[in-house]
Amino acid sequence: MKNQPFLKRMGFALQGIAAAFRTESSFRLQCLATLMVISVLAWYKPAMVWWALLLLNCGLVLGAELFNTALEQMIDHLHPSLHPSIKIAKDCAAGSVLILSATAAGVFIAFLIDVVAV
């Protein structure tokens, strides 16, 4: 699969996103949250720095969830039984999504405070 044409690689990436959307309720919820953030940004029309910060955070959360999904799928396929090391790996991946989500929420709250204060 190495050295495939760009459009073919893009197709693989889109298939991965679609698979995560179909199978992961967390990913669907995060996509909905991203749409809500974009809607709020479009409504308030803040400075571009807020667009950059909030969209960057949304992208990081969605990307982390895709990595988490990929890791879980691979681990569950290769080693379906529960093992303490596998639990740690899966929990750490989920923890990374949680940390990025909390950070994104904090940036969004800062944005709302800034917008309401103006």
Backbone as ProteinMPNN parsed JSONL, in Angstrom:
{"seq_chain_A": "MKNQPFLKRMGFALQGIAAAFRTESSFRLQCLATLMVISVLAWYKPAMVWWALLLLNCGLVLGAELFNTALEQMIDHLHPSLHPSIKIAKDCAAGSVLILSATAAGVFIAFLIDVVAV", "coords_chain_A": {"N_chain_A": [[0.806, -1.195, 0.0], [2.176, 1.109, 0.091], [3.357, 4.138, -1.44], [1.167, 4.758, -3.068], [-1.036, 6.462, -5.4], [-1.97, 9.902, -4.748], [-4.795, 10.453, -4.669], [-5.845, 7.926, -4.216], [-4.766, 7.33, -1.713], [-6.047, 9.329, -0.288], [-8.627, 8.38, -0.481], [-8.423, 6.079, 1.135], [-8.046, 7.305, 3.622], [-10.469, 8.693, 3.918], [-12.199, 6.521, 3.991], [-11.445, 5.426, 6.437], [-12.228, 7.472, 8.215], [-14.988, 7.405, 7.734], [-15.562, 4.803, 8.615], [-14.974, 5.019, 11.352], [-16.913, 6.884, 12.014], [-19.226, 5.406, 11.559], [-18.982, 3.335, 13.456], [-18.216, 4.27, 15.979], [-19.599, 5.802, 18.659], [-18.596, 7.873, 20.215], [-16.967, 9.266, 18.41], [-18.896, 10.204, 16.621], [-20.314, 11.926, 18.351], [-18.289, 13.768, 18.923], [-17.914, 14.819, 16.379], [-20.377, 16.097, 16.069], [-20.123, 17.983, 18.132], [-18.038, 19.483, 17.041], [-19.319, 20.561, 14.785], [-21.156, 22.157, 16.129], [-19.427, 23.982, 17.382], [-18.359, 25.238, 15.107], [-20.71, 26.406, 14.149], [-21.286, 28.233, 16.232], [-19.028, 29.857, 16.02], [-19.48, 30.892, 13.439], [-21.77, 32.337, 13.962], [-21.019, 34.31, 15.894], [-18.817, 35.491, 14.687], [-15.958, 35.905, 15.404], [-12.572, 37.184, 16.069], [-9.952, 36.06, 13.893], [-8.047, 34.549, 15.241], [-9.445, 33.164, 17.212], [-10.968, 31.444, 15.635], [-8.87, 29.899, 14.586], [-7.73, 28.747, 16.949], [-9.918, 27.301, 18.05], [-10.736, 25.596, 15.937], [-8.38, 24.181, 15.564], [-8.219, 22.833, 18.016], [-10.568, 21.26, 17.81], [-9.864, 19.657, 15.606], [-7.666, 18.296, 16.71], [-8.908, 16.778, 18.732], [-10.657, 15.147, 17.208], [-8.766, 13.833, 15.601], [-7.275, 12.486, 17.581], [-9.246, 10.769, 18.523], [-9.62, 9.186, 16.269], [-7.09, 7.914, 16.159], [-7.276, 6.536, 18.6], [-9.445, 4.833, 18.057], [-8.34, 3.34, 15.946], [-6.218, 2.062, 17.274], [-7.633, 0.563, 19.214], [-9.168, -1.133, 17.545], [-7.153, -2.588, 16.214], [-5.802, -3.824, 18.381], [-7.906, -5.324, 19.521], [-8.371, -7.089, 17.453], [-5.906, -8.452, 17.145], [-5.404, -9.434, 19.702], [-7.783, -10.602, 21.294], [-8.5, -11.331, 23.935], [-8.567, -10.153, 27.366], [-5.842, -8.4, 28.692], [-3.516, -7.205, 31.061], [-1.547, -5.331, 30.106], [-2.6, -4.619, 27.633], [-4.956, -3.423, 28.443], [-3.902, -1.154, 29.713], [-2.734, 0.162, 27.504], [-5.024, 0.715, 25.921], [-6.493, 2.265, 27.731], [-4.766, 4.444, 28.091], [-4.803, 5.557, 25.512], [-7.49, 6.316, 25.37], [-7.429, 8.117, 27.453], [-5.848, 10.138, 26.362], [-7.575, 11.233, 24.49], [-9.507, 12.212, 26.224], [-8.036, 14.187, 27.657], [-7.382, 15.991, 25.571], [-9.976, 16.694, 24.818], [-10.899, 17.965, 27.146], [-9.151, 20.127, 27.199], [-9.917, 21.387, 24.821], [-12.536, 22.073, 25.516], [-11.971, 23.902, 27.539], [-10.718, 25.974, 26.062], [-12.883, 26.697, 24.473], [-14.65, 27.659, 26.434], [-13.152, 29.86, 27.331], [-13.283, 31.359, 24.987], [-16.085, 31.877, 24.897], [-16.365, 33.426, 27.228], [-14.811, 35.628, 26.497], [-16.277, 36.568, 24.288], [-18.779, 37.163, 25.42], [-18.031, 39.115, 27.228], [-17.483, 41.248, 25.623]], "CA_chain_A": [[0.0, 0.0, 0.0], [3.043, 2.277, 0.052], [3.555, 4.83, -2.721], [-0.063, 4.821, -3.862], [-1.347, 7.829, -5.83], [-2.562, 10.75, -3.714], [-6.249, 10.284, -4.575], [-6.107, 6.619, -3.62], [-4.481, 7.479, -0.276], [-7.142, 10.143, 0.251], [-9.761, 7.461, -0.354], [-8.199, 5.257, 2.331], [-8.274, 8.151, 4.793], [-11.911, 8.94, 4.019], [-12.812, 5.263, 4.434], [-11.181, 5.318, 7.868], [-13.109, 8.416, 8.898], [-16.349, 6.876, 7.618], [-15.664, 3.625, 9.489], [-15.049, 5.513, 12.733], [-18.22, 7.528, 12.179], [-20.244, 4.339, 11.636], [-18.83, 2.384, 14.551], [-17.851, 4.884, 17.259], [-20.524, 6.855, 19.092], [-17.788, 9.009, 20.686], [-16.546, 10.032, 17.245], [-20.085, 10.925, 16.138], [-20.574, 13.008, 19.3], [-17.254, 14.778, 18.725], [-18.227, 15.489, 15.106], [-21.49, 16.996, 16.371], [-19.563, 19.103, 18.895], [-17.289, 20.309, 16.084], [-20.31, 21.336, 14.012], [-21.705, 23.184, 17.014], [-18.389, 25.008, 17.529], [-18.325, 25.986, 13.845], [-21.934, 27.22, 14.119], [-21.107, 29.347, 17.169], [-18.048, 30.754, 15.397], [-20.142, 31.588, 12.322], [-22.76, 33.266, 14.53], [-20.373, 35.437, 16.564], [-17.798, 36.076, 13.804], [-14.862, 36.455, 16.221], [-11.271, 37.365, 15.423], [-9.46, 34.825, 13.266], [-7.284, 33.747, 16.187], [-10.395, 32.24, 17.852], [-11.24, 30.391, 14.648], [-7.697, 29.02, 14.531], [-7.607, 27.986, 18.198], [-11.021, 26.351, 18.238], [-10.684, 24.565, 14.899], [-7.22, 23.347, 15.872], [-8.617, 21.935, 19.098], [-11.519, 20.27, 17.273], [-9.097, 18.718, 14.796], [-6.868, 17.453, 17.593], [-9.805, 15.815, 19.39], [-11.098, 14.17, 16.205], [-7.6, 13.027, 15.243], [-6.974, 11.581, 18.694], [-10.28, 9.722, 18.55], [-9.311, 8.261, 15.173], [-5.971, 7.082, 16.633], [-7.803, 5.66, 19.641], [-10.245, 3.81, 17.376], [-7.417, 2.46, 15.211], [-5.512, 1.248, 18.252], [-8.57, -0.41, 19.784], [-9.507, -2.124, 16.52], [-5.999, -3.451, 15.984], [-5.569, -4.635, 19.574], [-8.99, -6.297, 19.662], [-8.202, -8.1, 16.412], [-4.708, -9.247, 17.383], [-5.407, -10.061, 21.027], [-9.152, -10.341, 21.783], [-8.678, -11.521, 25.376], [-8.111, -9.041, 28.177], [-4.5, -8.531, 29.259], [-3.231, -5.946, 31.764], [-0.819, -4.383, 29.249], [-3.54, -4.138, 26.615], [-5.852, -2.489, 29.134], [-3.167, 0.099, 29.9], [-2.608, 0.818, 26.193], [-6.328, 1.25, 25.531], [-6.852, 3.329, 28.667], [-3.933, 5.609, 27.78], [-5.329, 6.162, 24.282], [-8.734, 6.989, 25.744], [-7.037, 9.255, 28.278], [-5.372, 11.228, 25.505], [-8.776, 11.873, 23.936], [-10.12, 12.962, 27.321], [-7.238, 15.387, 27.926], [-7.578, 16.943, 24.464], [-11.357, 17.178, 24.889], [-10.966, 18.923, 28.249], [-8.443, 21.325, 26.741], [-10.786, 22.037, 23.832], [-13.64, 22.68, 26.256], [-11.424, 25.081, 28.203], [-10.535, 27.027, 25.06], [-14.217, 27.154, 24.087], [-15.157, 28.48, 27.543], [-12.437, 31.136, 27.25], [-13.888, 32.08, 23.86], [-17.406, 32.364, 25.289], [-16.158, 34.513, 28.185], [-14.33, 36.772, 25.722], [-17.36, 37.079, 23.442], [-19.826, 37.733, 26.28], [-17.476, 40.297, 27.872], [-17.4, 42.339, 24.645]], "C_chain_A": [[0.853, 1.265, 0.0], [3.09, 2.838, -1.361], [2.341, 4.78, -3.641], [-0.275, 6.265, -4.321], [-2.111, 8.591, -4.73], [-4.063, 10.496, -3.556], [-6.627, 8.937, -3.958], [-5.862, 6.668, -2.108], [-5.567, 8.305, 0.402], [-8.383, 9.276, 0.451], [-9.629, 6.569, 0.869], [-8.513, 6.06, 3.592], [-9.77, 8.403, 4.994], [-12.664, 7.682, 4.444], [-12.613, 5.065, 5.936], [-12.074, 6.244, 8.677], [-14.548, 7.913, 8.879], [-16.553, 5.674, 8.534], [-15.779, 4.054, 10.946], [-16.405, 6.156, 12.991], [-19.322, 6.479, 12.334], [-20.183, 3.566, 12.942], [-18.613, 3.015, 15.922], [-18.795, 6.02, 17.629], [-19.756, 8.077, 19.606], [-17.358, 9.892, 19.515], [-17.723, 10.828, 16.675], [-20.404, 12.114, 17.042], [-19.552, 14.133, 19.129], [-17.439, 15.518, 17.401], [-19.366, 16.493, 15.302], [-20.991, 18.216, 17.145], [-18.78, 20.04, 17.979], [-18.228, 21.157, 15.244], [-20.924, 22.445, 14.852], [-20.697, 24.322, 17.21], [-18.33, 25.868, 16.274], [-19.548, 26.896, 13.73], [-21.808, 28.439, 15.029], [-20.106, 30.352, 16.598], [-18.684, 31.555, 14.265], [-21.128, 32.629, 12.843], [-22.079, 34.515, 15.094], [-19.321, 36.144, 15.717], [-16.648, 36.713, 14.6], [-13.599, 36.688, 15.39], [-10.761, 36.011, 14.923], [-8.662, 33.949, 14.233], [-8.205, 32.764, 16.921], [-10.771, 31.114, 16.9], [-10.092, 29.382, 14.648], [-7.603, 28.146, 15.778], [-8.689, 26.92, 18.322], [-11.013, 25.253, 17.179], [-9.494, 23.637, 15.102], [-7.564, 22.348, 16.978], [-9.596, 20.87, 18.625], [-10.786, 19.217, 16.448], [-8.257, 17.775, 15.641], [-7.727, 16.395, 18.282], [-10.234, 14.737, 18.399], [-9.942, 13.261, 15.79], [-7.233, 12.037, 16.336], [-7.991, 10.452, 18.771], [-10.058, 8.717, 17.422], [-8.135, 7.353, 15.544], [-6.441, 6.084, 17.681], [-8.603, 4.512, 19.018], [-9.345, 2.825, 16.644], [-6.694, 1.519, 16.169], [-6.426, 0.172, 18.833], [-8.911, -1.508, 18.782], [-8.362, -3.112, 16.316], [-5.766, -4.373, 17.184], [-6.641, -5.707, 19.715], [-8.882, -7.415, 18.628], [-7.026, -9.03, 16.734], [-4.74, -10.006, 18.706], [-6.766, -9.811, 21.681], [-9.334, -10.505, 23.294], [-8.053, -10.355, 26.147], [-6.739, -9.353, 28.781], [-4.178, -7.196, 29.934], [-2.494, -4.908, 30.914], [-1.719, -3.802, 28.17], [-4.502, -3.134, 27.235], [-5.166, -1.142, 29.312], [-3.068, 0.863, 28.578], [-3.926, 1.462, 25.776], [-6.754, 2.396, 26.437], [-6.037, 4.601, 28.408], [-4.428, 6.315, 26.522], [-6.62, 6.917, 24.575], [-8.43, 8.222, 26.595], [-6.547, 10.43, 27.447], [-6.546, 11.972, 24.875], [-9.44, 12.729, 25.008], [-9.362, 14.256, 27.606], [-7.427, 16.43, 26.825], [-8.995, 17.511, 24.464], [-11.516, 18.216, 25.999], [-10.276, 20.232, 27.871], [-9.295, 22.106, 25.742], [-11.959, 22.727, 24.52], [-13.168, 23.947, 26.971], [-11.228, 26.245, 27.249], [-11.894, 27.582, 24.629], [-14.828, 28.036, 25.175], [-14.466, 29.842, 27.546], [-12.982, 32.0, 26.118], [-15.229, 32.675, 24.251], [-17.284, 33.525, 26.279], [-15.713, 35.766, 27.46], [-15.456, 37.388, 24.903], [-18.435, 37.766, 24.282], [-19.333, 39.034, 26.918], [-17.458, 41.501, 26.926], [-18.718, 42.969, 24.403]], "O_chain_A": [[0.321, 2.372, -0.082], [2.892, 2.121, -2.342], [2.487, 4.761, -4.863], [0.246, 7.193, -3.702], [-2.799, 7.994, -3.903], [-4.55, 10.341, -2.437], [-7.631, 8.837, -3.252], [-6.64, 6.123, -1.325], [-5.961, 8.015, 1.532], [-9.101, 9.426, 1.44], [-10.613, 6.327, 1.568], [-9.162, 5.562, 4.513], [-10.27, 8.331, 6.116], [-13.653, 7.765, 5.172], [-13.515, 4.589, 6.625], [-12.615, 5.846, 9.709], [-15.248, 7.984, 9.89], [-17.604, 5.543, 9.16], [-16.593, 3.511, 11.692], [-16.98, 5.989, 14.067], [-20.236, 6.643, 13.142], [-21.22, 3.181, 13.481], [-18.812, 2.347, 16.937], [-18.792, 7.073, 16.992], [-20.223, 9.204, 19.446], [-17.383, 11.119, 19.614], [-17.565, 11.987, 16.291], [-20.73, 13.194, 16.55], [-19.905, 15.311, 19.184], [-17.153, 16.712, 17.312], [-19.325, 17.601, 14.767], [-21.384, 19.346, 16.854], [-18.854, 21.259, 18.13], [-17.966, 22.338, 15.016], [-21.184, 23.54, 14.353], [-21.076, 25.493, 17.203], [-18.257, 27.094, 16.365], [-19.436, 28.03, 13.266], [-22.18, 29.547, 14.643], [-20.319, 31.561, 16.685], [-18.452, 32.758, 14.145], [-21.301, 33.684, 12.233], [-22.499, 35.638, 14.814], [-18.969, 37.288, 16.006], [-16.396, 37.913, 14.483], [-13.563, 36.429, 14.187], [-11.102, 34.961, 15.468], [-8.607, 32.731, 14.058], [-7.789, 31.645, 17.222], [-10.88, 29.959, 17.312], [-10.312, 28.172, 14.703], [-7.415, 26.934, 15.672], [-8.403, 25.771, 18.659], [-11.261, 24.091, 17.499], [-9.59, 22.438, 14.841], [-7.237, 21.165, 16.882], [-9.47, 19.703, 18.996], [-11.057, 18.023, 16.577], [-8.147, 16.589, 15.329], [-7.314, 15.242, 18.4], [-10.182, 13.548, 18.713], [-10.123, 12.052, 15.645], [-6.917, 10.881, 16.053], [-7.635, 9.308, 19.053], [-10.287, 7.522, 17.605], [-8.176, 6.153, 15.273], [-6.049, 4.918, 17.652], [-8.45, 3.356, 19.413], [-9.559, 1.614, 16.711], [-6.575, 0.323, 15.904], [-6.038, -0.992, 18.933], [-8.939, -2.686, 19.138], [-8.578, -4.323, 16.253], [-5.555, -5.574, 17.011], [-6.331, -6.866, 19.994], [-9.258, -8.555, 18.9], [-7.142, -10.249, 16.609], [-4.171, -11.092, 18.818], [-6.898, -8.921, 22.521], [-10.225, -9.887, 23.876], [-7.15, -9.673, 25.663], [-6.516, -10.44, 29.314], [-4.547, -6.148, 29.405], [-2.798, -3.718, 31.002], [-1.609, -2.623, 27.832], [-4.825, -2.115, 26.624], [-5.78, -0.1, 29.087], [-3.293, 2.073, 28.539], [-3.951, 2.61, 25.332], [-7.312, 3.388, 25.968], [-6.568, 5.708, 28.499], [-4.467, 7.545, 26.477], [-6.819, 8.028, 24.086], [-9.098, 9.248, 26.47], [-6.8, 11.585, 27.788], [-6.514, 13.196, 24.742], [-9.884, 13.843, 24.731], [-9.977, 15.308, 27.779], [-7.611, 17.613, 27.111], [-9.191, 18.683, 24.144], [-12.191, 19.228, 25.813], [-10.767, 21.315, 28.191], [-9.381, 23.332, 25.81], [-12.333, 23.84, 24.148], [-13.884, 24.947, 27.005], [-11.541, 27.385, 27.591], [-12.044, 28.789, 24.441], [-15.456, 29.05, 24.87], [-15.119, 30.867, 27.742], [-13.127, 33.214, 26.263], [-15.494, 33.845, 23.972], [-18.025, 34.502, 26.177], [-16.185, 36.859, 27.771], [-15.57, 38.612, 24.836], [-18.943, 38.822, 23.906], [-20.122, 39.955, 27.129], [-17.421, 42.645, 27.38], [-18.819, 43.902, 23.606]]}, "name": "protein", "num_of_chains": 1, "seq": "MKNQPFLKRMGFALQGIAAAFRTESSFRLQCLATLMVISVLAWYKPAMVWWALLLLNCGLVLGAELFNTALEQMIDHLHPSLHPSIKIAKDCAAGSVLILSATAAGVFIAFLIDVVAV"}
